[in-house]
């Protein structure tokens, strides 16, 4: 039973694991939309949009209804947006950590260069001093 739950979680996350599907979900954040809007707004082929929506539908993340000739999609569980927001927070933290590391690394390298330059200057001074054996 526990293994089945892990598989369900993995399948759910796989459904989210594509840039186009995330873009589709972000477009559904504010309101339900016609499939034709995804094609226009996201600049994707209809077949591509249909494939991505099918993946999201299979995991019951989105559902659809017919309205005349249009197919309207909506997100079934708004908690999906909380997941996407948490991912944004994690990515923001990771990027900031990487930037801090780069800044620290740059300062360290700069400090090492300054110390290295001081050593070189001191060595040159010694060589240039009268009475040195250089």
TORLOTOR-39093 format. One record per residue: x negated, z, y negated of N, C-alpha, C in turn; residue number from 1; residue in one letter. Coordinates in Angstrom, 3 decimals. Atoms other than C-alpha are relative to their C-alpha. Example, Ala and Ser with C-alpha at 12.3 -4.5 7.8 and 13.67 -1.06 7.14 Angstrom:
<pts>
+----------+----------+----------+----------+----------+----------+----------+----------+----------+-----+----+
:      n.u :      n.w :      n.v :     ca.u :     ca.w :     ca.v :      c.u :      c.w :      c.v :   i : aa :
+----------+----------+----------+----------+----------+----------+----------+----------+----------+-----+----+
:   -0.890 :    0.000 :    1.190 :  -12.300 :    7.800 :    4.500 :   -0.900 :    0.000 :   -1.200 :   1 :  A :
:    0.820 :   -0.060 :    1.190 :  -13.670 :    7.140 :    1.060 :    0.770 :    0.730 :   -1.090 :   2 :  S :
+----------+----------+----------+----------+----------+----------+----------+----------+----------+-----+----+
</pts>
This chain:
<pts>
+----------+----------+----------+----------+----------+----------+----------+----------+----------+-----+----+
:      n.u :      n.w :      n.v :     ca.u :     ca.w :     ca.v :      c.u :      c.w :      c.v :   i : aa :
+----------+----------+----------+----------+----------+----------+----------+----------+----------+-----+----+
:   -0.822 :    0.000 :    1.206 :    0.000 :    0.000 :    0.000 :   -0.865 :    0.000 :   -1.270 :   1 :  X :
:    0.880 :   -0.082 :    1.161 :   -2.777 :    0.920 :   -2.427 :   -0.718 :   -1.330 :   -0.224 :   2 :  X :
:    0.682 :    1.291 :    0.095 :   -4.591 :   -2.349 :   -1.672 :    0.924 :   -1.053 :   -0.611 :   3 :  X :
:   -0.993 :    0.934 :    0.554 :   -1.400 :   -4.286 :   -2.498 :    0.122 :    0.195 :   -1.513 :   4 :  X :
:   -0.088 :   -0.297 :    1.429 :   -1.219 :   -2.554 :   -5.884 :   -1.217 :   -0.563 :   -0.737 :   5 :  X :
:    1.205 :    0.569 :    0.615 :   -4.831 :   -3.526 :   -6.650 :    0.113 :   -1.514 :   -0.108 :   6 :  X :
:   -0.160 :    1.457 :    0.010 :   -4.017 :   -7.119 :   -5.729 :    0.999 :   -0.426 :   -1.076 :   7 :  X :
:   -0.997 :    0.315 :    1.031 :   -0.948 :   -7.107 :   -7.984 :   -0.616 :    0.109 :   -1.398 :   8 :  X :
:    0.672 :   -0.167 :    1.291 :   -3.033 :   -5.798 :  -10.890 :   -0.959 :   -1.162 :   -0.257 :   9 :  X :
:    0.954 :    1.102 :    0.144 :   -5.711 :   -8.425 :  -10.276 :    0.721 :   -1.305 :   -0.309 :  10 :  X :
:   -0.767 :    1.225 :    0.247 :   -3.116 :  -11.211 :  -10.136 :    0.564 :   -0.021 :   -1.420 :  11 :  X :
:   -0.534 :   -0.111 :    1.358 :   -1.556 :   -9.977 :  -13.378 :   -1.098 :   -0.313 :   -1.015 :  12 :  X :
:    1.104 :    0.227 :    0.932 :   -4.927 :   -9.913 :  -15.130 :   -0.503 :   -1.444 :    0.060 :  13 :  X :
:    0.392 :    1.417 :   -0.130 :   -5.797 :  -13.367 :  -13.759 :    0.936 :   -0.885 :   -0.822 :  14 :  X :
:   -0.963 :    0.788 :    0.776 :   -2.626 :  -14.682 :  -15.377 :   -0.337 :    0.045 :   -1.491 :  15 :  X :
:    0.388 :   -0.117 :    1.409 :   -3.950 :  -13.435 :  -18.723 :   -1.362 :   -0.626 :   -0.283 :  16 :  X :
:    1.408 :    0.365 :    0.128 :   -7.458 :  -14.736 :  -18.079 :   -0.236 :   -1.470 :   -0.309 :  17 :  X :
:    0.268 :    1.369 :    0.447 :   -7.294 :  -18.080 :  -19.837 :    0.306 :   -0.084 :   -1.500 :  18 :  X :
:   -0.214 :    0.066 :    1.450 :   -7.675 :  -18.823 :  -23.567 :    1.341 :   -0.620 :   -0.401 :  19 :  X :
:   -1.275 :    0.641 :    0.369 :   -4.642 :  -21.120 :  -23.657 :    1.185 :    0.927 :    0.277 :  20 :  X :
:   -1.107 :   -0.919 :   -0.299 :   -2.406 :  -18.519 :  -21.993 :    0.042 :    1.140 :   -1.006 :  21 :  X :
:    0.032 :   -1.041 :    1.023 :   -3.564 :  -15.881 :  -24.451 :    0.561 :   -0.549 :   -1.308 :  22 :  X :
:   -0.538 :    0.630 :    1.219 :   -2.821 :  -18.289 :  -27.316 :    1.524 :   -0.129 :    0.088 :  23 :  X :
:   -1.456 :    0.112 :   -0.197 :    0.655 :  -18.911 :  -25.864 :    0.653 :    1.360 :   -0.219 :  24 :  X :
:   -0.566 :   -1.344 :    0.164 :    1.301 :  -15.168 :  -25.655 :   -0.034 :    0.440 :   -1.458 :  25 :  X :
:    0.088 :   -0.368 :    1.420 :    0.078 :  -14.644 :  -29.209 :    1.077 :   -0.719 :   -0.821 :  26 :  X :
:   -1.064 :    0.731 :    0.701 :    2.546 :  -17.317 :  -30.354 :    1.381 :    0.572 :    0.317 :  27 :  X :
:   -1.276 :   -0.637 :   -0.354 :    5.310 :  -15.412 :  -28.576 :    0.091 :    1.428 :   -0.523 :  28 :  X :
:    0.019 :   -1.390 :    0.483 :    4.353 :  -12.135 :  -30.239 :    1.146 :    0.264 :   -0.975 :  29 :  X :
:   -1.006 :   -0.216 :    1.040 :    6.738 :  -12.553 :  -33.161 :    1.413 :   -0.334 :    0.462 :  30 :  X :
:   -1.347 :    0.433 :   -0.388 :    9.621 :  -14.369 :  -31.499 :   -0.074 :   -0.929 :    1.210 :  31 :  X :
:   -0.050 :    0.980 :   -1.087 :   10.736 :  -16.472 :  -28.589 :   -0.112 :   -1.393 :   -0.606 :  32 :  X :
:    0.247 :    1.343 :    0.534 :    9.885 :  -20.155 :  -28.914 :    0.312 :   -1.072 :    1.020 :  33 :  X :
:   -0.214 :    1.195 :   -0.816 :   10.712 :  -23.575 :  -27.623 :   -1.343 :   -0.504 :    0.507 :  34 :  X :
:    1.234 :    0.526 :   -0.575 :    8.124 :  -25.118 :  -25.336 :   -0.582 :   -1.111 :   -0.874 :  35 :  X :
:    0.475 :    1.087 :    0.873 :    7.912 :  -28.039 :  -27.763 :   -0.874 :    0.543 :   -1.139 :  36 :  X :
:    0.802 :   -0.599 :    1.067 :    6.474 :  -25.665 :  -30.414 :   -1.430 :    0.277 :    0.462 :  37 :  X :
:    1.351 :   -0.262 :   -0.515 :    3.543 :  -24.765 :  -28.160 :   -0.827 :   -1.272 :   -0.049 :  38 :  X :
:    0.702 :    1.288 :   -0.031 :    2.637 :  -28.413 :  -27.822 :   -0.472 :   -0.349 :   -1.410 :  39 :  X :
:    0.348 :    0.300 :    1.388 :    2.691 :  -28.864 :  -31.606 :   -0.997 :    1.011 :   -0.564 :  40 :  X :
:    0.798 :   -1.056 :    0.635 :    1.224 :  -25.503 :  -32.676 :   -1.380 :    0.176 :    0.627 :  41 :  X :
:    1.257 :   -0.260 :   -0.698 :   -1.503 :  -25.235 :  -30.056 :   -0.791 :   -1.265 :    0.298 :  42 :  X :
:    0.653 :    1.290 :   -0.223 :   -2.369 :  -28.937 :  -29.866 :   -0.443 :   -0.150 :    1.462 :  43 :  X :
:    0.235 :    0.137 :   -1.439 :   -2.081 :  -28.982 :  -26.060 :    0.944 :   -1.051 :    0.564 :  44 :  X :
:   -0.865 :    0.963 :   -0.694 :   -0.678 :  -31.591 :  -23.707 :    1.157 :    0.749 :    0.647 :  45 :  X :
:   -1.168 :   -0.641 :   -0.593 :    2.800 :  -30.878 :  -22.361 :   -0.268 :    0.461 :    1.434 :  46 :  X :
:    0.278 :   -0.377 :   -1.386 :    1.558 :  -30.855 :  -18.756 :   -0.867 :    1.260 :    0.060 :  47 :  X :
:    0.878 :   -1.159 :    0.066 :   -1.125 :  -28.337 :  -19.700 :    0.788 :    1.256 :   -0.364 :  48 :  X :
:   -0.843 :   -1.124 :    0.420 :    1.358 :  -26.062 :  -21.486 :    0.898 :    0.424 :    1.155 :  49 :  X :
:   -0.887 :   -0.304 :   -1.124 :    3.739 :  -26.303 :  -18.518 :   -0.734 :    0.741 :    1.110 :  50 :  X :
:    0.784 :   -0.694 :   -1.031 :    0.995 :  -25.279 :  -16.085 :   -0.275 :    1.449 :   -0.389 :  51 :  X :
:    0.296 :   -1.359 :    0.454 :    0.040 :  -22.256 :  -18.179 :    1.256 :    0.871 :   -0.020 :  52 :  X :
:   -1.253 :   -0.760 :    0.008 :    3.647 :  -21.205 :  -18.655 :    0.440 :    0.338 :    1.427 :  53 :  X :
:   -0.354 :   -0.261 :   -1.400 :    4.186 :  -21.497 :  -14.885 :   -0.782 :    1.188 :    0.545 :  54 :  X :
:    0.823 :   -1.138 :   -0.435 :    1.306 :  -19.079 :  -14.263 :    0.558 :    1.293 :   -0.581 :  55 :  X :
:   -0.549 :   -1.192 :    0.655 :    2.733 :  -16.606 :  -16.791 :    1.373 :    0.364 :    0.570 :  56 :  X :
:   -1.332 :   -0.225 :   -0.580 :    6.219 :  -17.034 :  -15.323 :   -0.094 :    0.592 :    1.402 :  57 :  X :
:    0.177 :   -0.485 :   -1.369 :    5.006 :  -16.455 :  -11.775 :   -0.281 :    1.503 :    0.018 :  58 :  X :
:    0.302 :   -1.427 :    0.105 :    3.696 :  -13.050 :  -12.854 :    1.077 :    0.762 :   -0.778 :  59 :  X :
:   -1.128 :   -0.568 :    0.745 :    6.973 :  -12.422 :  -14.726 :   -0.416 :    0.577 :   -1.355 :  60 :  X :
:    0.438 :   -0.390 :    1.339 :    5.078 :  -12.047 :  -17.985 :    0.904 :   -0.641 :   -1.042 :  61 :  X :
:   -0.953 :    0.694 :    0.874 :    7.364 :  -14.619 :  -19.613 :    1.184 :   -0.468 :    0.837 :  62 :  X :
:   -1.169 :    0.611 :   -0.644 :   10.786 :  -15.992 :  -18.831 :    0.522 :   -1.082 :   -0.935 :  63 :  X :
:   -0.522 :    1.107 :    0.809 :   12.693 :  -19.027 :  -20.039 :    1.505 :   -0.112 :    0.172 :  64 :  X :
:   -1.427 :    0.322 :   -0.061 :   16.216 :  -20.141 :  -20.781 :    0.199 :   -1.346 :   -0.657 :  65 :  X :
:   -0.325 :    1.303 :    0.583 :   17.769 :  -23.488 :  -21.600 :    0.924 :    0.207 :   -1.194 :  66 :  X :
:   -0.860 :    0.007 :    1.189 :   19.267 :  -24.037 :  -25.019 :    0.178 :   -1.470 :   -0.363 :  67 :  X :
:   -0.181 :    1.446 :    0.147 :   20.693 :  -27.544 :  -25.012 :   -1.064 :   -0.708 :    0.818 :  68 :  X :
:    1.077 :    0.697 :   -0.709 :   17.761 :  -29.781 :  -24.163 :   -1.330 :    0.751 :   -0.096 :  69 :  X :
:    1.233 :   -0.767 :    0.203 :   15.180 :  -27.186 :  -25.227 :   -0.127 :    1.123 :    1.025 :  70 :  X :
:    0.300 :   -1.155 :   -0.848 :   13.507 :  -24.604 :  -23.008 :   -0.678 :    1.036 :   -0.896 :  71 :  X :
:    0.468 :   -1.072 :    0.871 :   12.979 :  -21.323 :  -24.848 :   -0.694 :    1.056 :    0.851 :  72 :  X :
:    0.778 :   -1.009 :   -0.724 :   10.320 :  -18.834 :  -23.704 :   -0.069 :    1.290 :   -0.797 :  73 :  X :
:    0.181 :   -1.310 :    0.616 :   10.001 :  -15.135 :  -24.380 :   -0.868 :    0.860 :    0.917 :  74 :  X :
:    0.795 :   -0.959 :   -0.759 :    7.717 :  -12.307 :  -23.293 :    0.955 :    1.048 :    0.560 :  75 :  X :
:   -0.884 :   -0.971 :   -0.648 :    9.435 :  -10.012 :  -20.802 :   -0.370 :    1.451 :   -0.291 :  76 :  X :
:    0.470 :   -1.375 :    0.195 :    7.320 :   -6.944 :  -21.473 :   -0.923 :    0.055 :   -1.218 :  77 :  X :
:    0.826 :   -0.058 :    1.214 :    6.057 :   -6.280 :  -25.026 :   -1.301 :    0.786 :    0.196 :  78 :  X :
:    1.228 :   -0.742 :   -0.291 :    3.432 :   -3.980 :  -23.471 :   -1.183 :   -0.939 :    0.197 :  79 :  X :
:    1.062 :    0.996 :   -0.144 :    1.472 :   -7.177 :  -22.807 :   -0.796 :   -0.092 :   -1.301 :  80 :  X :
:    0.683 :    0.083 :    1.293 :    0.677 :   -7.220 :  -26.521 :   -0.894 :    1.220 :   -0.224 :  81 :  X :
:    0.852 :   -1.184 :    0.070 :   -0.666 :   -3.672 :  -26.274 :   -1.292 :   -0.247 :    0.775 :  82 :  X :
:    1.191 :    0.338 :   -0.796 :   -3.031 :   -4.913 :  -23.557 :   -0.906 :   -0.924 :   -0.803 :  83 :  X :
:    0.797 :    0.936 :    0.803 :   -4.157 :   -7.801 :  -25.772 :   -0.639 :    0.710 :   -1.194 :  84 :  X :
:    0.552 :   -0.759 :    1.130 :   -4.618 :   -5.412 :  -28.705 :   -1.152 :    0.895 :    0.452 :  85 :  X :
:    1.082 :   -0.838 :   -0.524 :   -6.706 :   -3.062 :  -26.558 :   -1.239 :   -0.834 :    0.296 :  86 :  X :
:    1.127 :    0.896 :   -0.258 :   -8.861 :   -5.992 :  -25.485 :   -0.703 :   -0.322 :   -1.312 :  87 :  X :
:    0.592 :    0.259 :    1.320 :   -9.380 :   -6.828 :  -29.168 :   -0.844 :    1.183 :   -0.457 :  88 :  X :
:    0.742 :   -1.201 :    0.400 :  -10.461 :   -3.225 :  -29.818 :   -1.304 :    0.124 :    0.778 :  89 :  X :
:    1.205 :   -0.075 :   -0.830 :  -12.921 :   -3.280 :  -26.906 :   -1.010 :   -1.043 :   -0.464 :  90 :  X :
:    0.901 :    1.065 :    0.452 :  -14.368 :   -6.607 :  -28.052 :   -0.607 :    0.331 :   -1.357 :  91 :  X :
:    0.483 :   -0.394 :    1.329 :  -14.653 :   -5.325 :  -31.627 :   -1.112 :    1.045 :    0.145 :  92 :  X :
:    1.006 :   -1.035 :   -0.242 :  -16.553 :   -2.264 :  -30.367 :   -1.267 :   -0.601 :    0.582 :  93 :  X :
:    1.165 :    0.641 :   -0.611 :  -18.834 :   -4.413 :  -28.217 :   -0.792 :   -0.811 :   -1.024 :  94 :  X :
:    0.678 :    0.808 :    1.019 :  -19.609 :   -6.771 :  -31.094 :   -0.726 :    0.909 :   -0.988 :  95 :  X :
:    0.643 :   -0.934 :    0.934 :  -20.325 :   -3.855 :  -33.437 :   -1.230 :    0.645 :    0.627 :  96 :  X :
:    1.153 :   -0.593 :   -0.698 :  -22.611 :   -2.252 :  -30.839 :   -1.152 :   -0.997 :    0.069 :  97 :  X :
:    1.033 :    1.032 :   -0.063 :  -24.475 :   -5.525 :  -30.407 :   -0.642 :   -0.202 :   -1.375 :  98 :  X :
:    0.529 :    0.162 :    1.355 :  -24.823 :   -5.891 :  -34.183 :   -0.899 :    1.175 :   -0.370 :  99 :  X :
:    0.824 :   -1.178 :    0.278 :  -26.118 :   -2.315 :  -34.499 :   -1.329 :   -0.089 :    0.738 : 100 :  X :
:    1.219 :    0.149 :   -0.794 :  -28.618 :   -2.997 :  -31.723 :   -0.938 :   -1.018 :   -0.639 : 101 :  X :
:    0.821 :    1.019 :    0.660 :  -29.811 :   -6.154 :  -33.480 :   -0.620 :    0.525 :   -1.294 : 102 :  X :
:    0.521 :   -0.566 :    1.253 :  -30.154 :   -4.320 :  -36.799 :   -1.138 :    0.976 :    0.295 : 103 :  X :
:    1.032 :   -0.975 :   -0.375 :  -32.121 :   -1.505 :  -35.132 :   -1.245 :   -0.722 :    0.491 : 104 :  X :
:    1.114 :    0.779 :   -0.536 :  -34.273 :   -4.021 :  -33.285 :   -0.773 :   -0.677 :   -1.127 : 105 :  X :
:    0.635 :    0.692 :    1.127 :  -34.948 :   -5.933 :  -36.489 :   -0.824 :    0.984 :   -0.828 : 106 :  X :
:    0.722 :   -1.017 :    0.766 :  -35.936 :   -2.734 :  -38.334 :   -1.251 :    0.439 :    0.758 : 107 :  X :
:    1.142 :   -0.415 :   -0.820 :  -38.187 :   -1.685 :  -35.445 :   -1.084 :   -1.053 :   -0.025 : 108 :  X :
:    0.972 :    1.092 :    0.037 :  -39.843 :   -5.099 :  -35.328 :   -0.682 :   -0.065 :   -1.356 : 109 :  X :
:    0.553 :    0.041 :    1.348 :  -40.287 :   -5.027 :  -39.084 :   -0.982 :    1.156 :   -0.183 : 110 :  X :
:    0.874 :   -1.161 :    0.087 :  -41.769 :   -1.519 :  -38.870 :   -1.277 :   -0.204 :    0.781 : 111 :  X :
:    1.193 :    0.272 :   -0.801 :  -44.128 :   -2.604 :  -36.094 :   -0.907 :   -1.000 :   -0.706 : 112 :  X :
:    0.796 :    0.986 :    0.724 :  -45.226 :   -5.599 :  -38.180 :   -0.715 :    0.661 :   -1.176 : 113 :  X :
:    0.616 :   -0.689 :    1.136 :  -45.851 :   -3.343 :  -41.190 :   -1.182 :    0.823 :    0.495 : 114 :  X :
:    1.091 :   -0.804 :   -0.547 :  -47.927 :   -0.957 :  -39.055 :   -1.147 :   -0.880 :    0.476 : 115 :  X :
:    1.010 :    0.941 :   -0.475 :  -49.732 :   -3.901 :  -37.475 :   -0.794 :   -0.555 :   -1.179 : 116 :  X :
:    0.664 :    0.526 :    1.197 :  -50.484 :   -5.349 :  -40.925 :   -0.915 :    1.049 :   -0.627 : 117 :  X :
:    0.832 :   -1.078 :    0.552 :  -51.795 :   -1.959 :  -42.122 :   -1.274 :    0.141 :    0.825 : 118 :  X :
:    1.177 :   -0.107 :   -0.881 :  -54.108 :   -1.799 :  -39.098 :   -0.965 :   -1.148 :   -0.245 : 119 :  X :
:    0.847 :    1.176 :    0.253 :  -55.370 :   -5.318 :  -39.748 :   -0.722 :    0.159 :   -1.328 : 120 :  X :
:    0.626 :   -0.197 :    1.318 :  -55.996 :   -4.524 :  -43.427 :   -1.100 :    1.049 :    0.071 : 121 :  X :
:    1.010 :   -1.060 :   -0.125 :  -57.806 :   -1.329 :  -42.537 :   -1.233 :   -0.524 :    0.718 : 122 :  X :
:    1.126 :    0.583 :   -0.732 :  -59.937 :   -3.214 :  -40.037 :   -0.798 :   -0.946 :   -0.871 : 123 :  X :
:    0.685 :    0.927 :    0.895 :  -60.736 :   -5.892 :  -42.603 :   -0.799 :    0.754 :   -1.067 : 124 :  X :
:    0.709 :   -0.802 :    0.999 :  -61.660 :   -3.248 :  -45.182 :   -1.297 :    0.548 :    0.585 : 125 :  X :
:    1.197 :   -0.539 :   -0.650 :  -64.045 :   -1.682 :  -42.717 :   -1.068 :   -1.077 :    0.139 : 126 :  X :
:    0.968 :    1.098 :   -0.177 :  -65.640 :   -5.038 :  -42.022 :   -0.638 :   -0.403 :   -1.323 : 127 :  X :
:    0.489 :    0.457 :    1.310 :  -65.994 :   -5.794 :  -45.734 :   -0.775 :    1.074 :   -0.744 : 128 :  X :
:    0.709 :   -1.079 :    0.711 :  -67.438 :   -2.406 :  -46.734 :   -1.513 :   -0.180 :    0.164 : 129 :  X :
:    1.465 :    0.099 :   -0.080 :  -71.108 :   -2.378 :  -47.575 :   -0.524 :    0.975 :    1.070 : 130 :  X :
:    0.627 :   -0.822 :   -0.999 :  -73.193 :   -1.021 :  -44.749 :    0.730 :    0.012 :    1.330 : 131 :  X :
:   -0.678 :    0.033 :   -1.295 :  -70.683 :   -1.804 :  -42.024 :   -0.736 :   -0.957 :    0.906 : 132 :  X :
:    0.751 :    0.809 :   -0.974 :  -72.021 :   -3.347 :  -38.889 :    0.764 :   -1.227 :    0.365 : 133 :  X :
:   -0.837 :    1.137 :   -0.346 :  -69.736 :   -6.366 :  -39.009 :   -0.559 :   -1.203 :   -0.505 : 134 :  X :
+----------+----------+----------+----------+----------+----------+----------+----------+----------+-----+----+
</pts>
